[in-house]
Amino acid sequence: MKKMPQVLIVEDEPAIAELIAVNLRHNGLQPIWAEDGDSAQREIDAVLPDVILLDWMLPGQSGLALARKWRADSRSKSVPIIMLTARGDEPDKVAGLDAGADDYITKPFSTQELLARIRAVLRRRAPEQVNDSVAQGELVLDAATHRVTYQGRALKIGPTEFKLLHFFMKHAERVHSRAQLLDKVWGDHVFIEERTVDVHVKRLREALGAAGVMVETVRGAGYRFTSQPPALLQA
């Protein structure tokens, strides 16, 4: 019998948590409720969920702090996180994505939208399972060990940036629009905004350090990865 995907709901308002849980059960998902960061951590320590629905405003640690903590932990870093919050301004969305969230949904939201976004992040987990290695110039990515090195030195790169870099390196010298990157890296039927791509490209460049110039912005078109940009050759 196929295991139902497990969804950890981190929400301090019982009425909202119960409403979400009922709808998840009716749609073949197994909800687990945690009312704060401590209880959520206990659930994660016991059984790693397939998706985390994370409220921004929580007693004790905020959702942002928890997202950063779970992204920094090797065990939980690849679990998709959807932020649930009443804070809908663009700077708040960017802050949530920067903290490590895969998606962001603003309260109030429809049940159908929430379910669609959960299904989207569950689908996007499959393409992550790659086991090849690829090299461009002195930049080397080993997908099997999830390591990236530049000039022999290890680089620290987050899970989403790792997938983005893997795609760039496998398709070097081609220009990819933001919409194409969302489709190829994040997956089909993505509901997040194209702005998300810009946030992750910025983070990828920062993680790459001197090699960040290999990710080029093509004005009006998108992004291109090149193994021999002029700026790198002159360095």
C-alpha positions as a LaTeX table, in Angstrom:
\begin{tabular}{lrrr}
\hline
Residue & $x$ (\AA) & $y$ (\AA) & $z$ (\AA) \\
\hline
Met1 & 0.00 & 0.00 & 0.00 \\
Lys2 & 1.38 & 3.39 & $-1.02$ \\
Lys3 & 2.37 & 5.62 & 1.87 \\
Met4 & 0.41 & 8.87 & 2.13 \\
Pro5 & 2.62 & 11.98 & 1.92 \\
Gln6 & 3.06 & 13.42 & 5.40 \\
Val7 & 2.50 & 17.17 & 5.86 \\
Leu8 & 3.72 & 18.91 & 9.01 \\
Ile9 & 1.49 & 21.91 & 9.82 \\
Val10 & 3.34 & 24.42 & 12.02 \\
Glu11 & 0.54 & 26.77 & 13.07 \\
Asp12 & $-0.34$ & 28.23 & 16.47 \\
Glu13 & $-4.04$ & 28.83 & 15.72 \\
Pro14 & $-5.90$ & 25.53 & 16.30 \\
Ala15 & $-8.90$ & 26.50 & 14.14 \\
Ile16 & $-6.71$ & 27.19 & 11.10 \\
Ala17 & $-4.62$ & 24.06 & 11.69 \\
Glu18 & $-7.72$ & 21.86 & 12.00 \\
Leu19 & $-9.26$ & 23.31 & 8.82 \\
Ile20 & $-6.06$ & 22.60 & 6.89 \\
Ala21 & $-5.75$ & 19.12 & 8.41 \\
Val22 & $-9.31$ & 18.13 & 7.46 \\
Asn23 & $-8.78$ & 19.17 & 3.85 \\
Leu24 & $-5.44$ & 17.39 & 3.65 \\
Arg25 & $-6.96$ & 14.14 & 4.93 \\
His26 & $-9.77$ & 14.38 & 2.36 \\
Asn27 & $-7.16$ & 14.67 & $-0.39$ \\
Gly28 & $-4.94$ & 11.72 & 0.48 \\
Leu29 & $-2.40$ & 13.51 & 2.66 \\
Gln30 & $-1.45$ & 12.77 & 6.27 \\
Pro31 & $-1.39$ & 15.93 & 8.41 \\
Ile32 & 0.59 & 16.34 & 11.63 \\
Trp33 & 0.08 & 19.47 & 13.73 \\
Ala34 & 2.69 & 21.34 & 15.73 \\
Glu35 & 1.79 & 24.60 & 17.47 \\
Asp36 & 5.31 & 25.99 & 17.84 \\
Gly37 & 8.93 & 25.49 & 16.84 \\
Asp38 & 9.81 & 23.14 & 19.69 \\
Ser39 & 6.96 & 20.71 & 19.02 \\
Ala40 & 7.66 & 20.94 & 15.27 \\
Gln41 & 11.29 & 20.01 & 15.87 \\
Arg42 & 10.21 & 16.99 & 17.91 \\
Glu43 & 8.02 & 15.81 & 15.03 \\
Ile44 & 10.84 & 16.29 & 12.51 \\
Asp45 & 13.26 & 14.42 & 14.77 \\
Ala46 & 10.81 & 11.52 & 15.01 \\
Val47 & 9.72 & 11.28 & 11.35 \\
Leu48 & 10.88 & 13.50 & 8.50 \\
Pro49 & 7.77 & 14.93 & 6.76 \\
Asp50 & 7.33 & 15.21 & 2.99 \\
Val51 & 6.24 & 18.86 & 3.19 \\
Ile52 & 6.25 & 21.53 & 5.91 \\
Leu53 & 3.51 & 24.19 & 6.03 \\
Leu54 & 5.11 & 26.88 & 8.16 \\
Asp55 & 3.33 & 29.88 & 9.69 \\
Trp56 & 5.45 & 33.04 & 9.82 \\
Met57 & 4.15 & 34.39 & 13.16 \\
Leu58 & 4.67 & 31.79 & 15.87 \\
Pro59 & 5.26 & 31.92 & 19.63 \\
Gly60 & 8.95 & 31.65 & 20.41 \\
Gln61 & 10.93 & 31.22 & 17.22 \\
Ser62 & 9.46 & 32.80 & 14.09 \\
Gly63 & 8.77 & 30.84 & 10.95 \\
Leu64 & 11.71 & 32.58 & 9.27 \\
Ala65 & 14.10 & 31.45 & 12.01 \\
Leu66 & 12.77 & 27.90 & 11.83 \\
Ala67 & 13.11 & 27.80 & 8.03 \\
Arg68 & 16.74 & 28.91 & 8.28 \\
Lys69 & 17.42 & 26.32 & 10.99 \\
Trp70 & 15.90 & 23.45 & 9.03 \\
Arg71 & 17.69 & 24.47 & 5.83 \\
Ala72 & 21.01 & 24.44 & 7.70 \\
Asp73 & 20.39 & 20.90 & 9.00 \\
Ser74 & 21.60 & 18.20 & 6.59 \\
Arg75 & 18.70 & 15.94 & 7.55 \\
Ser76 & 15.89 & 18.41 & 6.86 \\
Lys77 & 17.48 & 20.71 & 4.26 \\
Ser78 & 15.71 & 19.12 & 1.29 \\
Val79 & 12.19 & 19.00 & 2.79 \\
Pro80 & 9.95 & 21.45 & 0.87 \\
Ile81 & 8.72 & 24.39 & 2.99 \\
Ile82 & 5.64 & 26.44 & 2.16 \\
Met83 & 5.33 & 29.62 & 4.22 \\
Leu84 & 1.81 & 30.52 & 5.40 \\
Thr85 & 1.43 & 34.14 & 6.44 \\
Ala86 & $-0.75$ & 37.22 & 6.46 \\
Arg87 & 2.29 & 39.27 & 5.39 \\
Gly88 & 1.82 & 39.64 & 1.64 \\
Asp89 & 4.17 & 42.50 & 0.74 \\
Glu90 & 6.95 & 41.72 & $-1.74$ \\
Pro91 & 9.79 & 42.35 & 0.75 \\
Asp92 & 8.18 & 39.81 & 3.09 \\
Lys93 & 7.93 & 37.26 & 0.27 \\
Val94 & 11.57 & 37.79 & $-0.62$ \\
Ala95 & 12.53 & 37.41 & 3.06 \\
Gly96 & 10.62 & 34.13 & 3.23 \\
Leu97 & 12.27 & 32.78 & 0.09 \\
Asp98 & 15.68 & 33.96 & 1.28 \\
Ala99 & 15.13 & 32.06 & 4.54 \\
Gly100 & 14.78 & 28.87 & 2.52 \\
Ala101 & 11.07 & 28.55 & 1.77 \\
Asp102 & 10.20 & 26.87 & $-1.54$ \\
Asp103 & 6.87 & 28.65 & $-1.83$ \\
Tyr104 & 4.83 & 31.35 & $-0.12$ \\
Ile105 & 1.07 & 31.59 & 0.29 \\
Thr106 & $-0.72$ & 34.57 & 1.80 \\
Lys107 & $-3.65$ & 34.27 & 4.22 \\
Pro108 & $-6.53$ & 34.06 & 3.57 \\
Phe109 & $-6.03$ & 31.38 & 0.92 \\
Ser110 & $-8.32$ & 28.90 & $-0.79$ \\
Thr111 & $-8.06$ & 25.20 & 0.02 \\
Gln112 & $-7.67$ & 24.36 & $-3.66$ \\
Glu113 & $-4.75$ & 26.77 & $-4.04$ \\
Leu114 & $-3.01$ & 25.32 & $-0.98$ \\
Leu115 & $-3.50$ & 21.74 & $-2.23$ \\
Ala116 & $-2.21$ & 22.69 & $-5.68$ \\
Arg117 & 0.93 & 24.20 & $-4.20$ \\
Ile118 & 1.52 & 21.17 & $-1.99$ \\
Arg119 & 1.18 & 18.87 & $-5.02$ \\
Ala120 & 3.58 & 21.13 & $-6.95$ \\
Val121 & 6.36 & 20.94 & $-4.34$ \\
Leu122 & 5.85 & 17.17 & $-3.99$ \\
Arg123 & 6.27 & 16.79 & $-7.77$ \\
Arg124 & 9.36 & 18.95 & $-7.72$ \\
Arg125 & 11.12 & 16.59 & $-5.32$ \\
Ala126 & 11.57 & 13.92 & $-7.98$ \\
Pro127 & 13.93 & 15.85 & $-10.32$ \\
Glu128 & 16.29 & 16.43 & $-7.37$ \\
Gln129 & 17.38 & 12.79 & $-7.47$ \\
Val130 & 20.34 & 13.11 & $-9.84$ \\
Asn131 & 23.58 & 11.19 & $-9.46$ \\
Asp132 & 25.83 & 12.53 & $-12.20$ \\
Ser133 & 28.71 & 14.97 & $-12.07$ \\
Val134 & 29.44 & 17.88 & $-14.38$ \\
Ala135 & 32.37 & 20.27 & $-14.79$ \\
Gln136 & 32.65 & 23.66 & $-16.46$ \\
Gly137 & 36.13 & 25.15 & $-16.36$ \\
Glu138 & 37.37 & 24.85 & $-12.76$ \\
Leu139 & 33.84 & 24.55 & $-11.37$ \\
Val140 & 32.84 & 20.95 & $-10.55$ \\
Leu141 & 29.45 & 19.72 & $-9.32$ \\
Asp142 & 28.99 & 16.18 & $-8.01$ \\
Ala143 & 25.28 & 15.48 & $-7.65$ \\
Ala144 & 25.76 & 12.10 & $-5.97$ \\
Thr145 & 27.62 & 13.64 & $-3.01$ \\
His146 & 25.91 & 17.05 & $-3.28$ \\
Arg147 & 29.29 & 18.83 & $-3.43$ \\
Val148 & 30.47 & 21.79 & $-5.48$ \\
Thr149 & 34.11 & 22.82 & $-5.79$ \\
Tyr150 & 35.81 & 25.73 & $-7.52$ \\
Gln151 & 39.57 & 25.60 & $-8.10$ \\
Gly152 & 39.61 & 22.62 & $-5.75$ \\
Arg153 & 37.90 & 24.44 & $-2.88$ \\
Ala154 & 34.52 & 23.31 & $-1.55$ \\
Leu155 & 31.62 & 25.78 & $-1.81$ \\
Lys156 & 28.59 & 25.89 & 0.47 \\
Ile157 & 25.44 & 25.98 & $-1.67$ \\
Gly158 & 21.80 & 25.60 & $-0.61$ \\
Pro159 & 19.54 & 22.87 & $-2.06$ \\
Thr160 & 17.60 & 25.10 & $-4.47$ \\
Glu161 & 20.74 & 26.88 & $-5.66$ \\
Phe162 & 22.38 & 23.46 & $-6.12$ \\
Lys163 & 19.56 & 22.34 & $-8.44$ \\
Leu164 & 19.73 & 25.64 & $-10.31$ \\
Leu165 & 23.50 & 25.37 & $-10.76$ \\
His166 & 23.19 & 21.74 & $-11.90$ \\
Phe167 & 20.72 & 22.77 & $-14.60$ \\
Phe168 & 22.87 & 25.73 & $-15.68$ \\
Met169 & 26.00 & 23.61 & $-15.94$ \\
Lys170 & 24.20 & 20.87 & $-17.88$ \\
His171 & 22.92 & 23.49 & $-20.34$ \\
Ala172 & 25.86 & 25.89 & $-20.54$ \\
Glu173 & 25.94 & 28.78 & $-23.05$ \\
Arg174 & 22.16 & 28.71 & $-23.56$ \\
Val175 & 19.88 & 31.56 & $-22.53$ \\
His176 & 17.01 & 30.50 & $-20.25$ \\
Ser177 & 14.05 & 32.73 & $-19.40$ \\
Arg178 & 12.77 & 32.89 & $-15.83$ \\
Ala179 & 9.67 & 30.95 & $-16.87$ \\
Gln180 & 11.83 & 28.22 & $-18.42$ \\
Leu181 & 13.95 & 27.96 & $-15.27$ \\
Leu182 & 10.83 & 27.68 & $-13.08$ \\
Asp183 & 9.58 & 24.88 & $-15.30$ \\
Lys184 & 12.87 & 22.97 & $-15.60$ \\
Val185 & 14.34 & 23.48 & $-12.13$ \\
Trp186 & 11.30 & 23.84 & $-9.88$ \\
Gly187 & 8.93 & 21.68 & $-11.96$ \\
Asp188 & 5.72 & 21.84 & $-13.95$ \\
His189 & 2.62 & 23.68 & $-12.73$ \\
Val190 & 4.60 & 26.00 & $-10.49$ \\
Phe191 & 2.56 & 28.64 & $-8.71$ \\
Ile192 & 5.38 & 30.79 & $-7.40$ \\
Glu193 & 6.39 & 34.07 & $-9.00$ \\
Glu194 & 9.20 & 34.57 & $-11.52$ \\
Arg195 & 10.81 & 36.92 & $-8.99$ \\
Thr196 & 11.76 & 33.77 & $-7.10$ \\
Val197 & 14.29 & 32.95 & $-9.83$ \\
Asp198 & 16.05 & 36.30 & $-9.36$ \\
Val199 & 16.34 & 35.71 & $-5.60$ \\
His200 & 17.90 & 32.29 & $-6.07$ \\
Val201 & 20.24 & 33.42 & $-8.86$ \\
Lys202 & 21.49 & 36.18 & $-6.54$ \\
Arg203 & 22.07 & 33.65 & $-3.77$ \\
Leu204 & 23.79 & 31.28 & $-6.21$ \\
Arg205 & 26.19 & 33.99 & $-7.37$ \\
Glu206 & 27.02 & 34.86 & $-3.77$ \\
Ala207 & 27.68 & 31.20 & $-2.95$ \\
Leu208 & 29.92 & 30.79 & $-6.00$ \\
Gly209 & 32.10 & 33.72 & $-5.00$ \\
Ala210 & 34.63 & 34.49 & $-7.75$ \\
Ala211 & 32.90 & 31.98 & $-10.04$ \\
Gly212 & 29.61 & 33.88 & $-9.72$ \\
Val213 & 30.39 & 35.79 & $-12.94$ \\
Met214 & 29.78 & 32.52 & $-14.80$ \\
Val215 & 26.04 & 33.14 & $-14.29$ \\
Glu216 & 25.29 & 35.99 & $-16.68$ \\
Thr217 & 22.17 & 38.15 & $-16.87$ \\
Val218 & 20.94 & 38.55 & $-20.44$ \\
Arg219 & 18.93 & 41.76 & $-20.46$ \\
Gly220 & 15.32 & 41.21 & $-21.46$ \\
Ala221 & 15.83 & 37.45 & $-21.93$ \\
Gly222 & 16.90 & 35.74 & $-18.70$ \\
Tyr223 & 20.12 & 34.05 & $-17.62$ \\
Arg224 & 23.00 & 32.19 & $-19.23$ \\
Phe225 & 25.76 & 30.07 & $-17.72$ \\
Thr226 & 29.14 & 30.32 & $-19.41$ \\
Ser227 & 32.35 & 28.57 & $-18.37$ \\
Gln228 & 34.60 & 31.28 & $-19.77$ \\
Pro229 & 33.15 & 34.75 & $-19.14$ \\
Pro230 & 35.50 & 37.66 & $-19.95$ \\
Ala231 & 35.54 & 38.80 & $-16.31$ \\
Leu232 & 36.77 & 35.36 & $-15.20$ \\
Leu233 & 39.42 & 35.14 & $-17.89$ \\
Gln234 & 40.88 & 38.48 & $-16.82$ \\
Ala235 & 40.90 & 37.59 & $-13.12$ \\
\hline
\end{tabular}
